[in-house]
């Protein structure tokens, strides 16, 4: 029985972190071959879909802001410099009870494309429930105040909505750290971005980067005020309705990471609590009838959320299998991995590949510990929806 538990846990972990990404790569290769064959037989059926395009759709950039005085002016300057027709674009700042001068700085901007929607503190979801329906654009681009977007990103996002089957488009968020060239999240974030790219090619990105994504305004449905991870639930609901959620690698935004690891751990735990909460909001994606989106949701998200339990199961089951040389080796491998994570925590390795590996191991372990904390908060219903700014190094 211990052997069954060990292998079930090990294979599920292998699937969510390795086999699922590999399956996406293989499916993409098969799709590319099929497309080439169709092209050789008489042309790609998708040719000409964008011919004779109608004028650029109207776009509203919606930013939920809470005490963002330190960056809101830079955000407005960045947003008003987009390579998009000015007469088809607006910026709507939803202030969630800001008390640090954020509202005053927005009002000082005299560009008629900028609007402020202030209200008492109630949480980001309430801001979005208020601002997205009030947006004038057919396409709503959602972003954070501390996220700086490249000038051509909105145009690249919007280009996908020529296809009526597309309901949402996720941009590429590049994280940077002003004091560290290589940090723990960078390798994992690159890995996640690669998965999003392959999911996007199948129209099933499960969750967006909150810093930059776009939706059809008419597809937005009001969220429960207690919703914690809106940027996860909004695209999933669109996917659940049968629309495609795609990924645009060329639409790039930049966001600074935090040096406050305590707050960063709290952010991850908050997201984890929201992930478990989201299950009841998108029940259709849990069913096999949803097709590939359900496969992606289970493989990329649900199994990840239960990874801490699977890791614990593999470790405990392994302790009952030590009469075999093979299982003594697997226990040793697990022990070495957790030892590496500890070395990454205390910074015992100063440079080189060993330091980077230990750092990634530490990031992986703390990420899963945050899932445990988030699950506990979910069970106790103790995670509030309102958010606090994450402190940045500059």
GULUM-748325 format. One record per residue: residue number from 0; residue in three letters; x, y, z of N, C-alpha, C in turn. Coordinates in steps of 0.1 Angstrom, whole numbers. Each point is the difference from the previous one (the first is absolute). Example, Ala and Ser with C-alpha at 12.3 -4.5 7.8 and 13.67 -1.06 7.14 Angstrom:
2
0,ALA,132,-57,78,-9,12,0,9,12,0
1,SER,-4,11,-7,9,11,0,-8,11,8
//
This chain:
394
0,UNK,8,-12,0,-8,12,0,9,13,0
1,UNK,11,-1,8,9,12,0,5,2,-14
2,UNK,3,-10,-7,6,1,-14,-10,7,-9
3,UNK,-13,-4,1,-11,6,-8,-1,15,3
4,UNK,0,4,13,0,14,4,12,8,-6
5,UNK,12,-7,2,12,7,-5,-1,3,-15
6,UNK,-4,-10,-8,1,2,-14,-12,9,-5
7,UNK,-11,-1,6,-11,9,-3,4,15,2
8,UNK,6,2,12,5,14,3,11,4,-10
9,UNK,9,-9,-2,12,4,-9,-5,2,-14
10,UNK,-9,-8,-5,-4,2,-14,-9,12,-2
11,UNK,-8,3,10,-8,12,-1,9,13,0
12,UNK,10,0,9,9,11,0,8,1,-13
13,UNK,4,-12,-5,7,1,-13,-9,5,-11
14,UNK,-13,-4,1,-9,5,-11,-1,15,1
15,UNK,-3,6,11,-3,14,1,12,8,-3
16,UNK,12,-4,3,12,8,-2,8,-3,-12
17,UNK,-1,-13,-5,8,-4,-12,-8,-5,-11
18,UNK,-9,-10,2,-7,-7,-10,-10,9,-7
19,UNK,-7,8,8,-10,9,-7,7,10,-9
20,UNK,11,7,5,7,9,-10,5,-8,-12
21,UNK,5,-12,2,4,-8,-11,-11,-3,-10
22,UNK,-12,-3,5,-11,-4,-8,-5,13,-8
23,UNK,2,12,6,-4,12,-8,10,2,-12
24,UNK,13,-3,3,10,1,-10,-3,-10,-12
25,UNK,-4,-12,4,-3,-10,-10,-12,4,-8
26,UNK,-11,4,7,-12,4,-7,3,12,-10
27,UNK,8,9,5,3,11,-9,8,-4,-12
28,UNK,9,-10,1,7,-5,-11,-9,-7,-10
29,UNK,-10,-8,5,-10,-7,-8,-8,11,-8
30,UNK,-4,10,7,-8,11,-6,7,7,-11
31,UNK,13,2,2,8,7,-10,2,-9,-12
32,UNK,2,-13,2,0,-9,-12,-13,0,-8
33,UNK,-11,-1,8,-13,0,-7,-2,13,-8
34,UNK,4,11,6,-2,13,-7,9,0,-13
35,UNK,12,-5,1,9,0,-12,-6,-9,-11
36,UNK,-6,-11,4,-7,-9,-10,-11,7,-6
37,UNK,-9,7,8,-11,7,-6,5,11,-10
38,UNK,11,7,4,5,10,-9,5,-5,-13
39,UNK,6,-12,1,5,-6,-13,-11,-5,-9
40,UNK,-12,-3,6,-11,-6,-7,-9,11,-6
41,UNK,3,13,4,-9,10,-6,-1,12,8
42,UNK,9,3,9,-1,12,7,-6,-1,14
43,UNK,4,8,9,-5,0,14,-14,7,0
44,UNK,-9,-7,6,-14,5,0,-1,13,8
45,UNK,10,4,8,-1,12,8,5,12,-8
46,UNK,6,-2,-12,5,11,-8,-12,9,-4
47,UNK,2,13,1,-10,10,-4,-9,3,11
48,UNK,1,-6,11,-10,4,11,1,14,4
49,UNK,13,6,0,1,13,4,0,10,-11
50,UNK,-3,-5,-12,0,9,-12,-12,10,2
51,UNK,1,12,-4,-11,10,1,-4,2,14
52,UNK,9,1,9,-3,2,14,-8,13,2
53,UNK,-9,-1,10,-8,11,4,9,9,8
54,UNK,-4,13,3,9,9,8,3,-7,13
55,UNK,11,5,6,4,-5,13,-11,1,10
56,UNK,-2,-11,8,-11,1,10,3,10,11
57,UNK,-10,5,7,3,9,11,5,-8,12
58,UNK,10,6,7,6,-7,11,0,9,12
59,UNK,-3,-7,12,1,7,13,11,-8,8
60,UNK,9,8,5,10,-6,9,-5,3,14
61,UNK,-3,-11,7,-6,1,14,11,-4,10
62,UNK,3,9,9,10,-2,11,-7,2,13
63,UNK,0,-11,8,-4,1,14,12,5,9
64,UNK,-2,11,7,11,6,7,-4,3,15
65,UNK,9,-5,9,-1,3,14,13,6,5
66,UNK,0,13,3,12,7,5,12,-2,-9
67,UNK,-1,4,-12,10,-2,-10,6,14,-4
68,UNK,1,9,9,5,13,-3,15,0,-5
69,UNK,7,-10,5,14,-1,-4,2,-4,-15
70,UNK,-10,-6,-6,2,-4,-14,-11,4,-10
71,UNK,-11,6,5,-12,2,-8,3,10,-11
72,UNK,9,10,2,3,10,-11,8,-7,-11
73,UNK,10,-9,5,7,-7,-10,-9,-10,-8
74,UNK,-10,-6,7,-9,-8,-7,-8,7,-11
75,UNK,-5,12,4,-8,8,-10,9,4,-12
76,UNK,12,5,3,9,3,-11,3,-11,-9
77,UNK,2,-12,6,3,-12,-8,-13,-4,-8
78,UNK,-12,1,6,-12,-4,-7,-3,10,-12
79,UNK,2,13,2,-4,9,-10,10,1,-12
80,UNK,11,-8,1,10,-1,-10,-2,-12,-9
81,UNK,-11,-8,2,-2,-12,-8,-2,3,-15
82,UNK,5,-9,-8,-2,1,-14,-14,-5,-4
83,UNK,-10,8,3,-14,-3,-3,-7,12,-3
84,UNK,-10,0,-9,-7,12,-3,-6,7,12
85,UNK,4,13,2,-4,7,12,-15,1,2
86,UNK,-7,2,-12,-15,1,1,-7,-12,3
87,UNK,7,-12,0,-6,-13,3,5,-5,13
88,UNK,6,8,9,7,-5,12,-3,9,12
89,UNK,-2,-6,11,-2,7,13,7,-7,11
90,UNK,3,7,11,6,-6,12,-10,3,12
91,UNK,-5,-11,6,-9,1,11,7,-5,13
92,UNK,2,9,9,7,-3,13,-11,-2,10
93,UNK,-1,-12,6,-10,-3,10,8,1,14
94,UNK,-3,11,7,7,1,13,-8,-6,11
95,UNK,7,-9,7,-7,-8,11,3,7,13
96,UNK,-6,11,2,2,7,13,14,5,3
97,UNK,7,4,-10,14,5,1,0,12,9
98,UNK,10,0,9,2,12,9,13,6,0
99,UNK,8,-3,-10,14,5,-1,2,10,-11
100,UNK,-10,5,-6,1,10,-10,-1,-5,-14
101,UNK,-3,-13,-1,-2,-6,-13,-10,7,-8
102,UNK,-12,2,6,-11,6,-8,4,14,-5
103,UNK,6,8,9,4,14,-4,10,-1,-12
104,UNK,9,-9,0,10,-1,-11,-7,-4,-13
105,UNK,-10,-8,1,-8,-4,-12,-7,12,-6
106,UNK,-7,7,9,-8,12,-4,9,11,-6
107,UNK,13,0,4,8,11,-5,4,-3,-15
108,UNK,-2,-12,-4,2,-4,-14,-11,6,-9
109,UNK,2,9,-9,-10,7,-7,-3,-7,-14
110,UNK,6,-11,-3,-3,-7,-12,-15,-5,1
111,UNK,-8,3,-10,-14,-4,1,-3,-15,-1
112,UNK,11,-7,-4,-2,-15,0,1,-6,14
113,UNK,3,7,10,2,-5,13,-12,3,9
114,UNK,-6,-11,6,-11,2,9,3,-6,13
115,UNK,-5,6,11,2,-6,13,-14,-4,6
116,UNK,0,-12,6,-12,-6,6,3,-3,14
117,UNK,-1,10,10,3,-3,14,-12,-5,7
118,UNK,3,-8,10,-10,-6,9,7,-4,13
119,UNK,-8,-2,11,6,-4,13,6,-14,-2
120,UNK,9,-3,9,8,-12,0,-10,-12,1
121,UNK,1,-9,-10,-8,-12,0,6,-12,-6
122,UNK,12,2,-6,7,-12,-7,0,2,-15
123,UNK,10,-7,-6,2,1,-14,-11,-5,-8
124,UNK,-7,-11,4,-11,-5,-7,-11,10,-1
125,UNK,-3,7,10,-10,10,0,3,11,-10
126,UNK,13,4,-1,5,10,-9,-3,-5,-14
127,UNK,3,-13,-3,-2,-5,-14,-15,-1,-3
128,UNK,-8,-5,10,-14,-1,-2,-6,14,-4
129,UNK,6,10,5,-5,14,-2,6,6,-13
130,UNK,12,-3,-3,7,7,-11,-1,-7,-14
131,UNK,0,-13,0,-1,-7,-13,-13,3,-7
132,UNK,-12,-1,7,-12,3,-7,-1,15,-4
133,UNK,7,9,7,0,14,-3,10,4,-11
134,UNK,9,-9,-3,10,3,-11,-7,2,-13
135,UNK,6,9,-8,-6,3,-13,5,-9,-11
136,UNK,11,-6,2,6,-8,-10,-7,-14,-2
137,UNK,0,-5,-12,-5,-13,-3,10,-11,6
138,UNK,13,4,0,10,-9,6,5,7,12
139,UNK,1,-8,11,5,6,13,13,-7,2
140,UNK,11,8,2,13,-4,4,2,2,14
141,UNK,3,-10,8,2,1,14,15,-1,4
142,UNK,4,9,9,14,1,4,1,5,14
143,UNK,12,-1,6,2,5,13,8,13,-1
144,UNK,-1,8,11,5,14,0,16,-1,-1
145,UNK,6,-10,5,14,-1,0,6,-8,-12
146,UNK,-9,-3,-9,5,-7,-12,1,9,-12
147,UNK,12,1,-6,2,9,-11,-1,-9,-13
148,UNK,-8,5,-10,-3,-7,-12,7,6,-12
149,UNK,6,-9,-8,7,5,-12,-10,6,-10
150,UNK,4,10,-8,-9,8,-8,-9,-8,-10
151,UNK,5,-11,-5,-7,-7,-10,-8,-11,5
152,UNK,0,-2,14,-7,-12,6,-15,0,-2
153,UNK,-6,11,2,-15,0,-2,-4,-3,-14
154,UNK,7,6,-10,-4,-3,-14,2,-15,-2
155,UNK,10,-6,5,2,-15,-2,-10,-8,7
156,UNK,-4,4,12,-11,-7,7,-13,1,-8
157,UNK,-3,12,-4,-13,2,-7,-1,-7,-13
158,UNK,11,-2,-7,0,-6,-13,-7,-14,0
159,UNK,1,-7,11,-6,-13,1,-15,0,0
160,UNK,-6,11,4,-15,1,1,-6,1,-14
161,UNK,8,0,-11,-6,-2,-13,-7,-13,-1
162,UNK,5,-10,7,-6,-13,0,-12,0,11
163,UNK,-12,-2,-5,-11,1,10,0,-11,10
164,UNK,8,-10,-2,0,-11,10,9,3,12
165,UNK,8,11,-1,9,4,10,-7,9,10
166,UNK,1,-4,13,-7,8,10,10,8,9
167,UNK,12,-5,1,10,6,8,14,-2,-5
168,UNK,9,9,2,14,-1,-4,9,3,12
169,UNK,9,-9,2,10,2,11,13,6,-5
170,UNK,5,10,5,13,5,-4,11,-6,8
171,UNK,13,3,-3,12,-5,6,5,10,10
172,UNK,1,-5,13,5,8,11,14,-4,3
173,UNK,9,10,-2,14,-2,4,3,6,13
174,UNK,5,-8,9,4,4,14,14,4,0
175,UNK,3,10,7,14,4,2,3,4,14
176,UNK,12,-1,4,5,4,13,11,9,-1
177,UNK,-1,12,6,11,10,-2,13,-3,7
178,UNK,0,-9,9,12,-3,7,5,-14,-2
179,UNK,-7,-9,-7,4,-13,-3,-3,-3,-15
180,UNK,11,-4,-7,-2,-4,-14,-8,-13,-1
181,UNK,4,-10,9,-7,-13,0,-6,-2,14
182,UNK,-13,-2,0,-7,-2,13,-9,-12,-2
183,UNK,-5,-5,12,-6,-13,0,-12,-1,-10
184,UNK,-8,10,-1,-12,0,-8,3,0,-15
185,UNK,11,4,-4,3,2,-14,-1,-13,-8
186,UNK,6,-10,4,0,-13,-7,-14,-6,0
187,UNK,-7,1,11,-13,-6,1,-10,8,-8
188,UNK,2,14,0,-9,8,-8,2,-2,-15
189,UNK,12,-2,-4,3,-3,-14,-7,-13,-4
190,UNK,1,-10,9,-6,-13,-3,-15,1,-1
191,UNK,-6,8,9,-15,3,0,-4,7,-13
192,UNK,8,10,-4,-3,7,-12,0,-9,-13
193,UNK,9,-9,0,1,-10,-11,-12,-9,0
194,UNK,-5,-4,11,-12,-8,1,-12,8,-5
195,UNK,-1,13,4,-11,9,-5,1,1,-15
196,UNK,11,1,-6,2,2,-14,-6,-12,-7
197,UNK,3,-13,4,-5,-12,-6,-15,-1,2
198,UNK,-5,3,13,-14,-1,2,-7,10,-9
199,UNK,6,12,-2,-7,10,-8,-2,-4,-14
200,UNK,10,-8,-5,-1,-5,-14,-12,-9,-2
201,UNK,-5,-6,11,-12,-8,0,-12,7,6
202,UNK,2,13,2,-12,9,4,-4,-3,14
203,UNK,9,-5,9,-4,-4,14,10,4,10
204,UNK,3,13,1,9,5,11,-9,0,12
205,UNK,5,-7,10,-8,-1,13,5,10,10
206,UNK,-5,12,-1,4,11,9,9,10,-7
207,UNK,-2,12,3,8,11,-7,10,6,10
208,UNK,10,7,-6,9,9,7,-8,12,4
209,UNK,-2,3,13,-8,11,4,6,14,-5
210,UNK,13,0,-3,6,12,-5,-4,4,-14
211,UNK,-5,-9,-8,-4,3,-14,-8,-11,-6
212,UNK,-13,2,-2,-8,-8,-8,-12,8,-5
213,UNK,-7,-6,-10,-11,8,-6,-12,-10,-1
214,UNK,-12,6,1,-12,-8,-2,-10,8,-8
215,UNK,-10,-7,-6,-12,6,-5,-8,5,11
216,UNK,-4,13,0,-7,5,11,-14,-7,2
217,UNK,-6,-4,-11,-13,-6,1,0,-14,7
218,UNK,12,-6,1,2,-13,5,2,0,16
219,UNK,2,12,5,3,1,14,-13,-2,8
220,UNK,0,-8,10,-11,-2,9,4,4,14
221,UNK,-9,6,8,3,5,13,6,-11,9
222,UNK,10,3,7,7,-9,9,-5,2,14
223,UNK,-1,-11,8,-3,1,14,10,10,7
224,UNK,-5,9,8,10,10,6,11,-7,8
225,UNK,-2,-12,4,10,-7,8,11,-7,-9
226,UNK,-1,2,-13,10,-6,-9,14,5,2
227,UNK,9,-10,2,14,4,3,9,1,-12
228,UNK,-1,-9,-10,9,0,-11,-9,3,-13
229,UNK,-3,12,-2,-9,4,-11,7,-3,-13
230,UNK,13,2,-1,7,-2,-13,1,-15,-4
231,UNK,-3,-8,10,-1,-15,-3,-15,-3,-4
232,UNK,-9,5,7,-14,-4,-2,-6,6,-12
233,UNK,3,13,-3,-6,6,-12,3,-7,-13
234,UNK,13,-3,-3,2,-8,-12,-6,-14,0
235,UNK,0,-7,12,-5,-13,1,-15,0,-3
236,UNK,-7,10,4,-15,1,-3,-2,2,-15
237,UNK,9,7,-6,-1,2,-15,3,-13,-7
238,UNK,10,-7,5,3,-14,-5,-12,-9,2
239,UNK,-6,0,11,-11,-8,4,-12,2,-10
240,UNK,-1,13,-5,-11,3,-9,2,-6,-14
241,UNK,12,-5,-2,3,-6,-13,8,9,-9
242,UNK,5,12,5,9,8,-8,14,-4,2
243,UNK,9,4,-9,14,-2,1,7,10,9
244,UNK,9,-4,8,9,9,7,14,-2,-6
245,UNK,6,9,-6,12,-2,-7,12,8,6
246,UNK,12,-2,-5,12,7,6,7,7,-11
247,UNK,3,13,3,8,8,-10,13,3,6
248,UNK,10,-8,-4,14,2,5,6,13,-3
249,UNK,-5,7,-11,6,13,-4,-6,11,8
250,UNK,-11,-2,8,-5,11,8,6,-1,14
251,UNK,10,9,2,9,-2,12,-3,12,10
252,UNK,0,-4,13,0,9,11,11,-3,9
253,UNK,4,10,8,11,-2,10,-5,3,14
254,UNK,4,-8,9,-3,2,14,11,-3,9
255,UNK,3,8,10,11,-2,9,-5,-10,11
256,UNK,10,-8,4,-3,-10,11,3,7,13
257,UNK,-4,-6,11,2,5,13,12,-6,7
258,UNK,7,8,9,11,-5,8,-6,-5,14
259,UNK,-12,3,3,-6,-4,12,-6,-14,-1
260,UNK,8,-10,4,-4,-14,-2,-12,-4,9
261,UNK,-1,7,11,-12,-3,8,-12,4,-7
262,UNK,-1,12,-5,-11,4,-8,-3,-8,-12
263,UNK,11,-4,-7,-1,-8,-12,-6,-14,4
264,UNK,4,-6,11,-6,-12,4,-15,2,3
265,UNK,-3,11,6,-14,3,3,-8,2,-13
266,UNK,6,6,-10,-7,1,-13,-3,-14,-6
267,UNK,10,-8,1,-2,-14,-6,-11,-7,8
268,UNK,0,1,13,-10,-7,8,-14,6,-3
269,UNK,-1,13,-2,-12,6,-4,-6,-5,-13
270,UNK,10,-1,-10,-4,-6,-13,-5,-14,1
271,UNK,7,-8,8,-4,-14,2,-14,-1,6
272,UNK,-3,8,10,-13,0,6,-11,3,-11
273,UNK,4,10,-8,-9,4,-11,-2,-11,-10
274,UNK,11,-8,-3,-1,-10,-9,-10,-11,4
275,UNK,1,-4,13,-10,-10,5,-14,6,0
276,UNK,-1,13,3,-13,6,0,-7,0,-14
277,UNK,9,1,-10,-5,1,-14,-7,-12,-5
278,UNK,3,-12,6,-6,-12,-5,-15,0,-1
279,UNK,-6,7,9,-15,0,0,-5,10,-11
280,UNK,9,9,-5,-4,10,-9,0,-5,-15
281,UNK,8,-11,-2,1,-5,-14,-2,-15,0
282,UNK,-12,-4,4,-2,-15,1,1,-7,-13
283,UNK,-4,7,-11,0,-6,-13,14,-5,-4
284,UNK,11,6,4,13,-4,-4,5,-12,8
285,UNK,-8,-5,10,4,-12,7,-5,-12,-7
286,UNK,-8,2,-10,-7,-12,-7,8,-4,-13
287,UNK,1,-13,-2,6,-4,-13,-6,5,-12
288,UNK,-13,4,1,-8,5,-12,6,13,-5
289,UNK,8,7,8,6,13,-4,12,-3,-9
290,UNK,4,-12,-2,10,-3,-10,14,4,5
291,UNK,8,5,-10,14,4,3,1,10,12
292,UNK,-9,10,1,1,10,11,-1,-8,13
293,UNK,-8,-10,2,-1,-7,12,14,-8,3
294,UNK,5,-6,-11,13,-7,1,11,10,5
295,UNK,0,12,-6,10,10,4,-2,5,14
296,UNK,-13,2,4,-3,5,14,5,-11,10
297,UNK,-4,-12,-2,5,-10,9,15,-2,1
298,UNK,6,0,-12,14,-3,-1,9,12,5
299,UNK,-4,12,-4,8,11,3,-3,7,13
300,UNK,-12,-1,5,-4,7,12,-3,-10,12
301,UNK,-11,-8,-2,-4,-8,11,11,-9,6
302,UNK,7,-7,-8,11,-8,5,11,8,7
303,UNK,2,12,-5,10,9,6,-4,4,14
304,UNK,-13,2,2,-5,4,13,1,-11,10
305,UNK,-1,-12,-5,1,-12,9,14,-5,1
306,UNK,10,7,-6,14,-5,0,5,-2,14
307,UNK,-3,9,9,6,-2,14,-5,-13,6
308,UNK,-12,-4,-2,-5,-13,5,6,-11,-8
309,UNK,2,1,-13,7,-10,-7,15,-2,4
310,UNK,6,11,3,14,0,4,1,-7,14
311,UNK,-9,3,9,0,-6,13,-3,-15,-1
312,UNK,-10,-4,-9,-3,-14,-2,11,-8,-5
313,UNK,8,6,-10,11,-7,-6,11,-2,11
314,UNK,2,10,9,10,-1,10,-3,-11,10
315,UNK,-13,1,5,-4,-9,11,0,-14,-5
316,UNK,-6,-2,-12,-1,-14,-6,14,-6,-2
317,UNK,9,9,-4,14,-5,-2,6,-6,12
318,UNK,-4,5,12,6,-4,13,-4,-15,2
319,UNK,-11,-5,-6,-4,-13,2,5,-10,-10
320,UNK,9,5,-9,5,-8,-11,15,-2,0
321,UNK,7,2,12,14,0,1,7,-13,-1
322,UNK,-8,-11,-2,7,-13,-2,5,-2,-14
323,UNK,-3,10,-9,5,0,-14,10,10,-2
324,UNK,11,-3,-8,10,9,-3,-5,12,-8
325,UNK,-9,-3,-9,-6,11,-8,-7,10,8
326,UNK,-8,-4,10,-7,9,8,9,7,10
327,UNK,11,-6,4,10,7,8,6,12,-8
328,UNK,2,-3,-13,5,11,-8,-10,11,-2
329,UNK,-13,-3,-2,-10,10,-1,-2,8,12
330,UNK,2,-6,12,-1,7,12,12,10,2
331,UNK,12,-5,-4,12,8,0,-2,12,-9
332,UNK,-6,-2,-12,-2,11,-9,-9,10,5
333,UNK,-11,-4,7,-9,10,6,7,7,11
334,UNK,8,-7,8,7,7,11,10,10,-5
335,UNK,7,-3,-11,9,9,-6,-7,13,-5
336,UNK,-11,-3,-6,-8,12,-5,-4,10,11
337,UNK,-5,-6,11,-4,9,11,12,6,7
338,UNK,12,-7,-1,12,6,6,5,12,-9
339,UNK,-2,-2,-13,4,11,-9,-9,12,2
340,UNK,-13,-3,3,-9,11,3,4,8,12
341,UNK,5,-8,10,4,7,13,13,8,-3
342,UNK,9,-5,-8,12,7,-3,-4,13,-8
343,UNK,-10,-1,-8,-4,12,-8,-6,10,10
344,UNK,-7,-5,10,-6,10,10,11,7,8
345,UNK,10,-7,4,10,6,9,11,7,-8
346,UNK,0,-2,-13,10,6,-9,14,-6,2
347,UNK,1,-13,3,13,-6,3,9,-1,-13
348,UNK,-7,-1,-11,8,-1,-13,1,14,-6
349,UNK,12,5,-3,2,13,-3,-1,4,-15
350,UNK,3,-10,-9,1,3,-14,-2,-12,-8
351,UNK,-2,2,-13,1,-11,-10,-14,-8,-1
352,UNK,1,-11,-7,-12,-8,-3,-6,-6,12
353,UNK,8,-4,10,-5,-6,12,-9,10,8
354,UNK,5,13,0,-8,10,7,-14,2,-7
355,UNK,1,0,-14,-13,2,-7,-10,-11,2
356,UNK,6,-13,0,-9,-11,2,-6,0,14
357,UNK,8,3,10,-5,1,14,-10,11,1
358,UNK,2,11,-7,-9,11,1,-14,-4,-6
359,UNK,0,-7,-12,-12,-5,-6,-7,-10,9
360,UNK,8,-9,7,-6,-10,9,-7,7,11
361,UNK,7,11,6,-6,7,11,-13,7,-5
362,UNK,0,6,-12,-12,6,-5,-11,-10,-2
363,UNK,3,-12,-5,-10,-10,-2,-7,-4,13
364,UNK,9,-2,10,-5,-5,13,-9,11,7
365,UNK,5,12,0,-8,11,6,-13,3,-8
366,UNK,0,-2,-13,-12,1,-8,-10,-10,5
367,UNK,4,-12,2,-9,-10,5,-4,1,14
368,UNK,8,6,9,-4,3,13,-10,11,0
369,UNK,1,9,-9,-10,11,-1,-14,-6,-4
370,UNK,1,-10,-8,-13,-7,-4,-7,-6,12
371,UNK,8,-6,9,-5,-6,12,-7,11,9
372,UNK,8,11,1,-6,11,8,-13,6,-6
373,UNK,1,1,-14,-12,5,-7,-12,-10,2
374,UNK,3,-13,-1,-11,-9,2,-6,1,14
375,UNK,8,2,10,-5,1,14,-9,13,1
376,UNK,5,11,-7,-8,12,1,-13,-2,-8
377,UNK,0,-8,-11,-12,-3,-7,-10,-8,9
378,UNK,5,-10,7,-9,-8,8,-6,8,11
379,UNK,8,10,6,-5,8,11,-7,13,-5
380,UNK,0,2,-14,-6,11,-6,5,13,7
381,UNK,14,0,1,6,11,7,8,10,-9
382,UNK,0,-3,-13,7,8,-9,-9,11,-6
383,UNK,3,13,3,-9,11,-4,3,2,-15
384,UNK,-10,6,-7,2,3,-14,8,13,-3
385,UNK,-1,10,9,7,12,-2,15,-3,0
386,UNK,7,8,-8,15,-3,-2,8,12,5
387,UNK,12,-3,3,10,11,4,11,0,-11
388,UNK,6,11,-1,11,2,-10,12,-9,5
389,UNK,7,-6,-9,12,-7,3,12,9,-1
390,UNK,7,2,11,11,9,0,11,-4,-10
391,UNK,5,11,-7,10,-2,-10,13,6,4
392,UNK,11,-4,-7,13,5,4,2,14,-4
393,UNK,-8,5,-9,2,14,-4,-14,6,-3
//
